[in-house]
Amino acid sequence: MWGIVLSIVMAIIIGLIGDALAGHEMPGGIAGSMIAGFVGAWLGVMLLGDWGPVIGDFAVIPAILGTALFVFLLGLVSRLLRRAT
């Protein structure tokens, strides 16, 4: 039970840090940050590997970098879609 809570809290924290690094405002507030944290953690480990400190089953450094990349790409796509309409 505490493992799930810790994973959710870490996903939110990683999502907020990644959002701040990318310089975009993640839509959805806390829930959007949590989703970005989970997706970014997966993306970061896939691209950079599983290294650095691990908290709540998250490799923290690759997760933050993956989240920043995900939020940056999401911001680019949303800008392109806004221009197309």
KOLPATI-611141 format. One line per field, with one value per residue: residue number from 1; residue in one letter; x, y, z of N, C-alpha, C in turn. Coordinates in steps of 0.02 Angstrom, whole numbers, plus 32768, in hexadecimal, padded with zeros to 4 digits. Example, Ala and Ser with C-alpha at 12.3 -4.5 7.8 and 13.67 -1.06 7.14 Angstrom:
REM residues 2
i <- 1, 2
aa <- a, s
n.east <- 8294, 8282
n.north <- 7EE4, 7F90
n.up <- 8186, 8162
ca.east <- 8267, 82AC
ca.north <- 7F1F, 7FCB
ca.up <- 8186, 8165
c.east <- 8294, 8285
c.north <- 7F5B, 8002
c.up <- 8186, 818A
This chain:
REM residues 85
i <- 1, 2, 3, 4, 5, 6, 7, 8, 9, 10, 11, 12, 13, 14, 15, 16, 17, 18, 19, 20, 21, 22, 23, 24, 25, 26, 27, 28, 29, 30, 31, 32, 33, 34, 35, 36, 37, 38, 39, 40, 41, 42, 43, 44, 45, 46, 47, 48, 49, 50, 51, 52, 53, 54, 55, 56, 57, 58, 59, 60, 61, 62, 63, 64, 65, 66, 67, 68, 69, 70, 71, 72, 73, 74, 75, 76, 77, 78, 79, 80, 81, 82, 83, 84, 85
aa <- m, w, g, i, v, l, s, i, v, m, a, i, i, i, g, l, i, g, d, a, l, a, g, h, e, m, p, g, g, i, a, g, s, m, i, a, g, f, v, g, a, w, l, g, v, m, l, l, g, d, w, g, p, v, i, g, d, f, a, v, i, p, a, i, l, g, t, a, l, f, v, f, l, l, g, l, v, s, r, l, l, r, r, a, t
n.east <- 8029, 805E, 80C1, 8081, 804B, 80C2, 80FA, 809C, 80A8, 812F, 8127, 80D8, 812D, 819E, 8161, 813E, 81BE, 81F8, 81A1, 81BE, 8243, 8234, 81ED, 816A, 80B8, 806A, 7FD6, 7F45, 7F68, 7F8F, 7F6F, 7F94, 801D, 8040, 8024, 807C, 80F2, 80F5, 80F7, 8168, 81CA, 81CC, 81F3, 8270, 82BC, 82BA, 8303, 837A, 83A3, 83AD, 83E4, 8437, 83EE, 836B, 82C6, 822F, 821D, 8243, 82C0, 830D, 8355, 8358, 82CD, 82A1, 82E0, 82A6, 8220, 8227, 8249, 81D7, 8170, 819E, 8196, 810D, 80DE, 810E, 80C2, 8041, 8048, 8059, 7FE0, 7F88, 7FAA, 7F83, 7EFA
n.north <- 7FC4, 8041, 804C, 8069, 80E6, 812E, 8124, 816E, 81ED, 8208, 820A, 827C, 82E0, 82D2, 82EF, 8377, 83B1, 8390, 83D6, 8459, 8461, 8454, 84C4, 84D7, 84DF, 845F, 8414, 83EC, 83EE, 83AA, 8323, 831D, 8334, 82C2, 825C, 8284, 8271, 81E4, 81B8, 81FC, 81C3, 8141, 815B, 8199, 8131, 80D7, 811C, 8149, 80EA, 808E, 80DD, 8136, 8180, 811E, 812E, 80FC, 809E, 80E9, 811E, 81A7, 8215, 81F3, 81ED, 8271, 82B7, 8274, 8297, 8322, 8326, 82E8, 8344, 83B5, 8389, 8371, 83F4, 842D, 83E6, 840E, 8496, 8492, 8458, 84BC, 8522, 84EA, 84EE
n.up <- 8000, 802C, 7FD0, 7F57, 7F74, 7F8A, 7F09, 7EBE, 7EFA, 7EDD, 7E51, 7E3D, 7E73, 7E20, 7DA7, 7DBB, 7DC9, 7D4D, 7CF9, 7D20, 7CF5, 7C6A, 7C49, 7C24, 7C40, 7C8B, 7C5B, 7CBD, 7D42, 7DDF, 7DC3, 7D3C, 7D48, 7D8F, 7D31, 7CCC, 7D14, 7D25, 7C9D, 7C71, 7CC4, 7C94, 7C0F, 7C24, 7C5F, 7BF7, 7B95, 7BD5, 7C30, 7CCD, 7D4A, 7DD0, 7E66, 7EB0, 7ED7, 7F18, 7EB1, 7E42, 7DD8, 7DFB, 7DB8, 7D29, 7D1C, 7D36, 7CCD, 7C5F, 7C73, 7C63, 7BDC, 7BA5, 7BCA, 7B86, 7AFF, 7AFA, 7B0B, 7A93, 7A34, 7A59, 7A3B, 79B1, 798B, 79B3, 795B, 78E4, 78E4
ca.east <- 8000, 8088, 80E8, 8058, 8047, 8104, 8101, 8072, 80C6, 816C, 8113, 80C3, 8168, 81C6, 813B, 8144, 8202, 8200, 817B, 81E4, 827E, 8220, 81D4, 8125, 8087, 804B, 7F8E, 7F2A, 7F7C, 7FB3, 7F65, 7FBE, 8062, 8049, 8027, 80BC, 8127, 80F7, 810C, 81AD, 81F5, 81D2, 821A, 82B4, 82DE, 82C3, 8337, 83B8, 83B5, 8398, 841E, 8429, 83C7, 8329, 8296, 81EC, 8225, 8253, 8305, 82F9, 8372, 833B, 8285, 8299, 82F3, 8272, 81E4, 8233, 8245, 8191, 814A, 81B5, 8178, 80C5, 80D5, 8117, 8088, 8006, 8050, 804D, 7F98, 7F67, 7FB6, 7F60, 7EB2
ca.north <- 8000, 807C, 804F, 808B, 812C, 814B, 812B, 81A6, 822B, 8213, 821D, 82C2, 830A, 82CF, 8314, 83BE, 83C5, 838D, 840E, 8497, 8461, 845D, 8508, 84D7, 84D1, 841E, 8417, 83B8, 83F9, 8373, 82E5, 8321, 832B, 827B, 8236, 8296, 8251, 819D, 81B1, 8214, 8192, 810A, 8173, 81A4, 80F1, 80B9, 8140, 8155, 80B2, 808F, 80F0, 816B, 816B, 8101, 813B, 80E7, 807B, 8118, 8136, 81ED, 8242, 81E6, 81FD, 82B9, 82CA, 825A, 82BF, 8363, 831A, 82DB, 8383, 83E0, 8370, 837D, 843B, 8439, 83CB, 8437, 84D4, 8482, 844D, 84FC, 8548, 84CA, 84FC
ca.up <- 8000, 8030, 7F92, 7F25, 7F88, 7F7D, 7EC1, 7EA7, 7F12, 7EB6, 7E0C, 7E40, 7E7E, 7DE3, 7D74, 7DC7, 7DBA, 7D04, 7CDD, 7D2D, 7CCA, 7C24, 7C41, 7C0D, 7C75, 7C7E, 7C69, 7CE9, 7D87, 7E02, 7D9E, 7D00, 7D5E, 7DA1, 7CF3, 7CAC, 7D3A, 7D14, 7C57, 7C6D, 7CE4, 7C65, 7BD7, 7C3B, 7C69, 7BB5, 7B70, 7BFA, 7C5B, 7D13, 7D72, 7E00, 7EA1, 7EA3, 7F0D, 7F05, 7E70, 7E0E, 7DD1, 7E00, 7D86, 7CE7, 7D1D, 7D30, 7C89, 7C33, 7C7C, 7C43, 7B94, 7B95, 7BCF, 7B50, 7AC1, 7AFF, 7AFE, 7A4C, 7A10, 7A66, 7A15, 796A, 7982, 79B9, 791D, 78AC, 78E6
c.east <- 802B, 80B3, 80C3, 8055, 808A, 810F, 80D9, 8090, 8106, 815B, 80FD, 80FF, 8193, 81A3, 8141, 818A, 820F, 81DC, 81A0, 8222, 826C, 8205, 818E, 80F6, 8061, 8000, 7F79, 7F3F, 7FA3, 7FAC, 7F8F, 8007, 8070, 804F, 8069, 80F6, 812D, 8111, 8155, 81DE, 8200, 81FF, 8263, 82DB, 82EA, 82FC, 837A, 83CE, 839F, 83D5, 840C, 8400, 8381, 82FD, 8251, 81EB, 8230, 829E, 82FE, 8315, 8358, 82F0, 8279, 82A9, 82C0, 8232, 81EC, 822E, 81FC, 8167, 815E, 8195, 812D, 80B4, 80DD, 80DB, 804B, 800B, 8043, 8002, 7F72, 7F6F, 7F8F, 7F15, 7EA3
c.north <- 803F, 8083, 8074, 80D5, 814F, 8154, 8165, 81E8, 823B, 8227, 8266, 82F0, 830C, 82F4, 835F, 83D8, 83C5, 83C5, 844F, 849A, 846E, 84A3, 850D, 84CC, 8492, 8424, 83E0, 83BE, 83BF, 8332, 82E4, 8318, 82E3, 8251, 8245, 8276, 8207, 8192, 81C6, 81E3, 8157, 811F, 817D, 8164, 80D0, 80DA, 8141, 811B, 80BF, 809D, 8128, 8152, 8152, 810C, 8127, 80C6, 80AA, 8126, 8181, 8218, 8232, 81F6, 8248, 82D0, 82B1, 8281, 8303, 835C, 830F, 831B, 83B2, 83CA, 837A, 83C6, 844C, 8421, 83F6, 847A, 84C9, 8478, 848F, 8527, 852B, 84DA, 8544
c.up <- 8000, 7FF2, 7F5C, 7F35, 7F7A, 7F32, 7EA5, 7EBC, 7EEA, 7E6E, 7E0A, 7E47, 7E3F, 7DAB, 7D7D, 7DB7, 7D6F, 7CE1, 7CE6, 7D01, 7C81, 7C17, 7C25, 7C48, 7C63, 7C8C, 7C98, 7D31, 7DA4, 7DDC, 7D5E, 7D11, 7D70, 7D62, 7CCE, 7CD2, 7D2B, 7CCD, 7C51, 7C8D, 7CB5, 7C2A, 7BEA, 7C43, 7C25, 7B8F, 7B93, 7C26, 7CA3, 7D3F, 7DA1, 7E3B, 7E8D, 7EE1, 7EF4, 7EC0, 7E36, 7E10, 7DC8, 7DC7, 7D40, 7CE4, 7D14, 7CE9, 7C56, 7C37, 7C5C, 7BF7, 7B7F, 7B96, 7B97, 7B0E, 7AC1, 7AF2, 7AB5, 7A24, 7A1B, 7A41, 79CB, 795C, 7988, 797A, 78E3, 78AC, 78D8
